[in-house]
Amino acid sequence: MRRFLTPFSVLSFGPSLLAWWLVLGGPAPARAQPPGALDTANRLVDQDGDEGLRKRFRDQNRQFSGFVKGEQVPGAQDAGILETGAKWFVYRLTWSELRRTGGIEDVFREFDQQVLQPALKAKEQNQDFMKMYTQQLQTQLQRILQNASVVNQINGARLMARWGRSGQTEYADFLVGVLQDKANNDAVKFYTLQGLMELRGANPRLQPQAREAKVDQALLDYLAAKSQAGDNLPGPEADGVRYVRREAVRALAQPQQPGQNPDLPGVPLALARVVGRDAGMVPSPSLSEQAEAAIGLGQMQNKRFANYQPDYAAYFVGLFLVDFVTRAGGDQRSATPSQAWKYQALRLSNAMDTWQGDPGVSPYVKGVAARGSTVLKNITAGQTVDPTSLQALRDQVGANPPQPTLIQGDAGSVVKPGAPAETPAGVPAGVPAEAPTGLPTGG
């Protein structure tokens, strides 16, 4: 019997992904050290030793903090201070004594409080620091990602994802490199995808456009690779693939106006295939993957694609919304999952409102989006779904057969729907095989 996932059991993969990585057959971390012993073999060590690094950071912290807050402007002569500031946070992630005491989480909190949050607050004044520190951080992150310890790699990737919020354009190149490196395991790539999502959220228009296209293509390639995993995976492994793949969908759909590259129609096609549960995607997309794809299509710049036919995408979005709303209405397990339904319904409703407000789409698209938004708002408000409104959505979806292809003139730009989402044995009718997720995750 396939494992049943609640919104929060899925999120339990969150902070480390280590257990999931081991389930998928990743190498086990080194055998636990005796009590009090240090894992020196996989420890990143500064030239001055641990205490030397601690003292150097303490001595330089006032000046480093001034750079972070934009109170001072770093120059080439200050590269050493920024290097120390990068090492102090990255190297401690390899200190096994901190893992035993829970101190690793303190490192992440310190990074947020001492670097990331004040840097973002002063982003208009500290651009020189942001650029220079990004370069130093990349150097140290590369070292920990190449570490022999899987635990150290994953903790380094968690820090890497956080810095995506900096919005530094050049950081996209580093993240794409990590994603494309076949030596990196999927737990690391999960956080790489989160980093790209955070980066695109902070900086929706990466410049030059060629960089944006490079990010899109890397995400498309990863999504395609993760859609050929085979249909004989055990339930936990299939769920693991879907969980990581969802981050690629989220990153692809993340920009405020995704699909900004008119020469890359693969973006709307990939999203349409996810929302339509294309038979070529194995394992088949989860409900949460479909939701992310629908949100991306609703926010897309339709006019930028000369031959893009959003009516085709709207048909599959409409079918998904009918399924989503029907499942949400049948989910009566407890008050906890209903919060996840409300959260996801709100995001979908906002995307549909954006879509129906696009002057470049047809009345059919506007109708699907408007009727979809109406029933989604029932869920957001905690109300019973109005059967009349749901039927109006069904009627609108079926009122106009879609165009034969998503991209006019491209016979290959089609969705070939696979089997409908399964409901595991023992789960009441109307309860989803996977309840929606999308709540904040990560380290």
C-alpha positions as CSV (number, residue, x, y, z in Angstrom):
1,M,0.0,0.0,0.0
2,R,1.3,3.4,-0.9
3,R,2.3,5.6,2.0
4,F,-0.2,8.3,2.8
5,L,1.2,11.8,3.1
6,T,-0.3,14.6,5.1
7,P,0.8,18.2,4.4
8,F,3.1,18.0,7.4
9,S,4.5,14.6,7.0
10,V,5.8,15.8,3.7
11,L,7.3,18.8,5.3
12,S,9.1,16.6,7.8
13,F,11.7,15.9,5.2
14,G,12.5,19.6,5.7
15,P,15.5,20.7,7.7
16,S,18.0,18.0,6.7
17,L,16.7,15.6,4.0
18,L,19.3,13.1,5.4
19,A,16.8,10.4,6.1
20,W,15.3,10.7,2.7
21,W,18.7,10.6,1.1
22,L,19.5,7.3,2.8
23,V,16.1,5.9,1.8
24,L,17.0,6.5,-1.8
25,G,20.2,4.6,-1.5
26,G,22.7,7.4,-0.9
27,P,25.9,6.5,1.0
28,A,25.5,6.4,4.7
29,P,27.5,9.0,6.7
30,A,30.7,7.9,8.5
31,R,30.2,5.7,11.5
32,A,29.4,7.7,14.6
33,Q,32.5,8.7,16.6
34,P,33.0,7.7,20.2
35,P,31.5,10.2,22.8
36,G,33.7,13.3,22.9
37,A,35.6,12.4,19.7
38,L,35.9,14.9,16.9
39,D,35.3,14.1,13.2
40,T,38.6,15.6,12.2
41,A,38.8,13.8,8.8
42,N,35.9,15.8,7.3
43,R,36.5,19.1,9.2
44,L,37.2,22.2,7.3
45,V,40.2,23.8,9.1
46,D,41.4,27.4,8.7
47,Q,45.1,28.0,8.3
48,D,45.1,29.5,11.9
49,G,43.1,26.6,13.3
50,D,39.6,26.7,14.8
51,E,40.6,29.1,17.7
52,G,42.6,31.2,15.3
53,L,39.5,31.6,13.0
54,R,37.3,32.4,16.0
55,K,39.8,35.1,17.3
56,R,40.2,36.6,13.8
57,F,36.4,36.8,13.3
58,R,36.0,38.4,16.7
59,D,38.7,40.9,16.1
60,Q,37.3,41.8,12.6
61,N,33.6,41.6,13.5
62,R,33.1,45.3,14.0
63,Q,34.4,46.2,10.6
64,F,32.7,43.2,9.0
65,S,29.4,44.3,10.5
66,G,30.0,47.8,9.1
67,F,30.3,46.4,5.6
68,V,27.1,44.3,6.1
69,K,25.1,47.3,7.2
70,G,26.4,49.5,4.5
71,E,28.1,51.8,7.0
72,Q,31.5,51.2,5.3
73,V,32.4,50.3,1.7
74,P,34.9,47.4,1.4
75,G,37.7,47.6,-1.1
76,A,40.2,45.1,-2.5
77,Q,42.3,45.4,0.7
78,D,39.3,44.1,2.7
79,A,39.0,40.8,0.9
80,G,40.5,39.0,3.9
81,I,37.9,40.3,6.3
82,L,35.1,39.1,4.0
83,E,36.9,35.7,3.6
84,T,37.0,35.3,7.3
85,G,33.3,36.3,7.5
86,A,32.5,33.5,5.0
87,K,34.7,30.9,6.6
88,W,33.3,31.5,10.1
89,F,29.8,30.5,9.1
90,V,30.7,27.7,6.6
91,Y,33.5,26.0,8.4
92,R,31.5,25.6,11.7
93,L,29.0,23.5,9.8
94,T,31.6,20.8,9.7
95,W,32.3,20.9,13.5
96,S,31.0,17.6,14.7
97,E,30.8,18.8,18.3
98,L,28.2,21.4,17.2
99,R,26.1,18.6,15.6
100,R,26.0,16.7,18.8
101,T,24.8,19.7,20.8
102,G,22.4,21.1,18.2
103,G,24.8,24.0,17.6
104,I,24.5,23.7,13.9
105,E,21.1,25.4,14.0
106,D,22.7,28.2,16.0
107,V,25.1,28.8,13.1
108,F,22.1,29.2,10.7
109,R,20.4,31.6,13.1
110,E,23.6,33.6,13.6
111,F,24.0,33.8,9.8
112,D,20.5,35.1,9.4
113,Q,20.7,37.6,12.2
114,Q,24.3,38.8,11.7
115,V,24.6,38.7,7.9
116,L,21.5,38.0,5.8
117,Q,18.8,40.1,7.5
118,P,20.9,43.2,8.1
119,A,22.4,42.9,4.6
120,L,19.0,42.8,3.0
121,K,17.9,45.8,5.1
122,A,20.8,47.8,3.8
123,K,20.8,46.5,0.2
124,E,20.6,50.0,-1.2
125,Q,23.8,51.0,0.6
126,N,25.9,47.8,0.6
127,Q,26.1,46.6,-3.0
128,D,29.9,46.4,-3.0
129,F,29.8,44.2,0.1
130,M,27.1,42.0,-1.4
131,K,29.0,41.4,-4.5
132,M,32.3,40.7,-2.8
133,Y,30.8,38.6,-0.1
134,T,29.0,36.5,-2.6
135,Q,32.3,35.7,-4.2
136,Q,33.9,34.7,-0.9
137,L,30.9,32.7,0.2
138,Q,30.8,30.8,-3.1
139,T,34.5,29.8,-2.6
140,Q,33.8,28.4,0.8
141,L,30.5,26.7,-0.1
142,Q,32.3,24.9,-3.0
143,R,34.7,23.5,-0.4
144,I,32.0,22.1,1.8
145,L,30.0,20.7,-1.1
146,Q,33.0,18.7,-2.0
147,N,33.4,17.4,1.5
148,A,33.4,13.6,2.0
149,S,30.6,13.9,4.7
150,V,27.1,13.8,3.3
151,V,25.9,15.6,6.5
152,N,28.4,18.4,5.9
153,Q,27.4,18.7,2.2
154,I,23.7,19.0,3.1
155,N,24.3,21.6,5.8
156,G,26.4,23.6,3.4
157,A,23.6,23.4,0.8
158,R,21.2,24.7,3.4
159,L,23.3,27.8,3.9
160,M,23.7,28.1,0.1
161,A,19.9,28.2,-0.3
162,R,19.6,31.0,2.3
163,W,21.9,33.3,0.4
164,G,19.6,33.1,-2.6
165,R,17.5,35.7,-0.8
166,S,20.4,38.2,-1.5
167,G,19.2,38.5,-5.1
168,Q,22.7,38.7,-6.4
169,T,22.6,38.2,-10.1
170,E,26.0,36.4,-10.4
171,Y,24.9,33.9,-7.7
172,A,22.7,32.3,-10.3
173,D,25.7,31.1,-12.2
174,F,27.0,29.4,-9.1
175,L,23.7,27.7,-8.3
176,V,23.3,26.5,-11.9
177,G,26.7,25.0,-11.7
178,V,25.9,23.1,-8.5
179,L,22.6,21.9,-10.0
180,Q,24.3,20.6,-13.2
181,D,27.2,18.9,-11.3
182,K,26.5,15.2,-11.5
183,A,28.7,14.6,-8.5
184,N,26.2,16.4,-6.2
185,N,23.5,14.2,-4.6
186,D,19.8,15.1,-4.8
187,A,19.6,16.3,-1.2
188,V,22.1,19.0,-2.2
189,K,20.2,19.7,-5.4
190,F,17.0,20.1,-3.4
191,Y,18.5,23.0,-1.6
192,T,20.1,24.3,-4.8
193,L,16.6,24.5,-6.3
194,Q,15.4,26.3,-3.2
195,G,18.3,28.7,-3.6
196,L,17.2,29.4,-7.2
197,M,13.6,29.9,-6.1
198,E,14.7,32.4,-3.4
199,L,17.0,34.2,-5.9
200,R,14.3,34.5,-8.5
201,G,11.9,35.7,-5.9
202,A,14.3,38.4,-4.8
203,N,15.4,39.3,-8.3
204,P,12.7,38.4,-10.8
205,R,14.7,39.8,-13.8
206,L,18.2,38.3,-13.8
207,Q,20.4,40.2,-16.2
208,P,21.5,39.7,-18.9
209,Q,18.6,37.8,-20.4
210,A,21.0,35.1,-21.4
211,R,21.5,34.4,-17.7
212,E,17.8,34.1,-17.1
213,A,17.6,31.7,-20.1
214,K,20.4,29.6,-18.6
215,V,18.6,29.3,-15.3
216,D,15.4,28.3,-17.1
217,Q,17.2,25.7,-19.2
218,A,18.9,24.2,-16.2
219,L,15.6,23.8,-14.5
220,L,13.9,22.3,-17.5
221,D,16.8,19.8,-17.9
222,Y,16.6,18.8,-14.3
223,L,12.8,18.5,-14.4
224,A,13.1,16.3,-17.5
225,A,15.7,14.1,-15.9
226,K,13.5,13.6,-12.8
227,S,10.5,12.7,-14.9
228,Q,12.2,9.5,-16.2
229,A,12.7,7.8,-12.8
230,G,10.6,4.7,-13.8
231,D,7.2,3.6,-12.7
232,N,8.3,0.7,-10.5
233,L,9.7,2.8,-7.6
234,P,8.5,1.9,-4.1
235,G,6.2,4.5,-2.6
236,P,8.7,6.3,-0.4
237,E,11.2,6.6,-3.3
238,A,8.5,7.9,-5.7
239,D,7.4,10.4,-3.1
240,G,11.0,11.5,-2.6
241,V,11.4,12.1,-6.4
242,R,8.2,14.2,-6.4
243,Y,9.2,16.1,-3.4
244,V,12.5,17.2,-4.9
245,R,11.0,17.7,-8.4
246,R,8.4,20.0,-6.9
247,E,11.2,22.4,-6.0
248,A,12.2,22.6,-9.7
249,V,8.6,23.4,-10.7
250,R,8.5,26.1,-8.0
251,A,11.7,27.6,-9.2
252,L,10.5,27.6,-12.8
253,A,7.2,29.2,-11.8
254,Q,8.7,31.5,-9.2
255,P,9.4,34.8,-11.0
256,Q,6.6,37.4,-10.7
257,Q,6.1,37.0,-14.4
258,P,7.6,33.5,-15.3
259,G,8.4,32.6,-18.9
260,Q,10.2,35.9,-19.6
261,N,12.3,34.5,-22.4
262,P,10.2,34.4,-25.6
263,D,12.8,32.1,-27.3
264,L,12.3,29.4,-24.6
265,P,8.7,28.1,-25.0
266,G,9.8,25.1,-23.0
267,V,8.8,26.8,-19.8
268,P,5.0,27.0,-20.4
269,L,5.1,23.6,-22.0
270,A,6.8,22.0,-19.0
271,L,4.4,23.7,-16.6
272,A,1.4,22.6,-18.7
273,R,2.7,19.0,-18.7
274,V,3.0,19.0,-14.9
275,V,-0.5,20.5,-14.3
276,G,-1.9,18.1,-16.9
277,R,-0.2,15.0,-15.4
278,D,1.5,14.2,-18.7
279,A,2.0,10.4,-19.2
280,G,5.6,11.0,-19.9
281,M,6.3,12.2,-16.4
282,V,7.2,9.2,-14.2
283,P,6.5,9.1,-11.4
284,S,3.3,11.1,-12.2
285,P,3.1,14.6,-10.7
286,S,1.7,15.1,-7.3
287,L,-1.1,17.5,-6.4
288,S,1.3,20.0,-5.0
289,E,3.5,19.9,-8.1
290,Q,0.3,20.6,-10.2
291,A,-0.5,23.5,-8.0
292,E,2.9,25.1,-8.4
293,A,2.6,24.7,-12.2
294,A,-0.9,26.2,-12.3
295,I,0.3,29.2,-10.3
296,G,3.2,29.7,-12.7
297,L,0.9,29.5,-15.8
298,G,-1.5,32.0,-14.2
299,Q,1.3,34.5,-13.6
300,M,3.0,34.1,-17.0
301,Q,3.5,36.9,-19.4
302,N,1.3,35.6,-22.2
303,K,2.1,38.3,-24.7
304,R,5.9,37.5,-24.8
305,F,5.3,34.3,-26.7
306,A,4.1,35.1,-30.2
307,N,2.8,31.6,-30.8
308,Y,1.8,30.6,-27.3
309,Q,-1.9,29.6,-27.0
310,P,-2.9,30.0,-23.3
311,D,-6.3,28.5,-24.1
312,Y,-4.6,25.1,-24.3
313,A,-2.9,25.6,-20.9
314,A,-6.2,26.9,-19.4
315,Y,-8.0,23.7,-20.3
316,F,-5.6,21.6,-18.2
317,V,-5.5,24.2,-15.4
318,G,-9.3,24.1,-15.3
319,L,-9.3,20.3,-15.0
320,F,-6.8,20.5,-12.2
321,L,-8.8,23.1,-10.3
322,V,-11.9,20.9,-10.5
323,D,-9.9,18.0,-9.1
324,F,-8.3,20.2,-6.4
325,V,-11.6,21.7,-5.2
326,T,-13.3,18.4,-5.2
327,R,-10.6,16.8,-3.1
328,A,-10.5,19.8,-0.8
329,G,-14.2,19.4,-0.2
330,G,-13.8,15.8,0.7
331,D,-10.9,16.3,3.1
332,Q,-12.6,16.1,6.5
333,R,-9.8,14.4,8.4
334,S,-8.9,17.2,10.8
335,A,-8.5,20.9,11.2
336,T,-4.7,20.6,10.5
337,P,-4.8,19.7,6.8
338,S,-7.5,22.2,6.1
339,Q,-5.0,24.9,6.8
340,A,-2.8,23.6,4.0
341,W,-5.8,23.5,1.7
342,K,-6.6,27.1,2.5
343,Y,-3.0,28.2,2.0
344,Q,-2.7,26.6,-1.4
345,A,-6.2,27.7,-2.4
346,L,-5.2,31.3,-1.6
347,R,-2.1,31.1,-3.8
348,L,-4.0,29.5,-6.6
349,S,-6.8,32.1,-6.3
350,N,-4.3,35.0,-6.5
351,A,-2.7,33.5,-9.6
352,M,-6.2,33.0,-11.3
353,D,-7.0,36.7,-10.5
354,T,-3.8,37.7,-12.2
355,W,-4.6,35.5,-15.2
356,Q,-8.1,36.9,-15.7
357,G,-6.8,40.4,-15.5
358,D,-4.4,39.8,-18.4
359,P,-5.7,41.8,-21.3
360,G,-3.9,39.5,-23.8
361,V,-5.9,36.3,-23.0
362,S,-9.1,35.1,-24.5
363,P,-12.6,35.1,-22.9
364,Y,-12.2,31.3,-22.4
365,V,-9.1,31.8,-20.3
366,K,-10.7,34.6,-18.4
367,G,-13.7,32.4,-17.7
368,V,-11.7,29.5,-16.4
369,A,-9.6,31.8,-14.2
370,A,-12.7,33.7,-12.9
371,R,-14.7,30.6,-12.1
372,G,-11.7,28.9,-10.6
373,S,-11.0,31.8,-8.4
374,T,-14.6,31.8,-7.1
375,V,-14.5,28.2,-5.9
376,L,-11.0,28.6,-4.5
377,K,-12.1,31.5,-2.4
378,N,-14.8,29.2,-0.9
379,I,-11.9,27.0,0.4
380,T,-9.8,30.0,1.5
381,A,-12.7,31.3,3.6
382,G,-13.3,27.8,5.1
383,Q,-16.7,27.5,3.5
384,T,-18.3,24.5,1.9
385,V,-17.7,24.5,-1.9
386,D,-20.8,25.8,-3.7
387,P,-21.9,23.0,-6.0
388,T,-23.3,25.5,-8.5
389,S,-20.0,27.4,-8.7
390,L,-18.1,24.1,-9.1
391,Q,-20.4,23.0,-11.9
392,A,-20.0,26.4,-13.6
393,L,-16.2,25.8,-13.6
394,R,-16.7,22.3,-15.1
395,D,-19.0,23.8,-17.8
396,Q,-16.5,26.6,-18.6
397,V,-13.6,24.1,-18.9
398,G,-15.6,21.9,-21.4
399,A,-17.2,24.8,-23.2
400,N,-14.4,25.2,-25.7
401,P,-12.1,22.4,-26.8
402,P,-8.5,23.5,-26.5
403,Q,-6.3,24.4,-29.5
404,P,-4.5,21.3,-30.8
405,T,-1.1,22.4,-29.4
406,L,0.3,24.8,-26.8
407,I,2.6,26.5,-29.2
408,Q,1.0,27.2,-32.6
409,G,2.9,25.3,-35.4
410,D,4.7,23.0,-33.0
411,A,3.1,19.6,-33.2
412,G,5.2,18.3,-30.3
413,S,3.9,20.9,-27.8
414,V,1.1,18.8,-26.4
415,V,0.1,17.3,-23.1
416,K,-0.7,13.6,-23.1
417,P,-2.7,13.1,-19.8
418,G,-1.8,10.0,-17.8
419,A,-3.8,8.1,-15.3
420,P,-5.7,10.2,-12.7
421,A,-4.1,10.7,-9.2
422,E,-4.5,7.5,-7.2
423,T,-6.2,7.2,-3.9
424,P,-4.4,4.7,-1.6
425,A,-6.2,1.7,-0.2
426,G,-7.8,2.5,3.1
427,V,-8.2,6.2,2.4
428,P,-11.8,7.4,2.3
429,A,-13.2,8.5,-1.1
430,G,-12.7,12.1,-1.7
431,V,-9.5,12.3,0.4
432,P,-6.5,13.1,-1.7
433,A,-3.6,10.6,-2.1
434,E,-1.4,13.6,-1.3
435,A,-2.8,16.7,0.4
436,P,-1.4,20.0,-0.9
437,T,1.9,21.2,0.4
438,G,3.9,24.3,-0.4
439,L,4.3,25.7,3.1
440,P,7.7,27.2,3.7
441,T,10.5,24.6,3.9
442,G,14.2,24.5,4.2
443,G,16.8,25.0,6.9
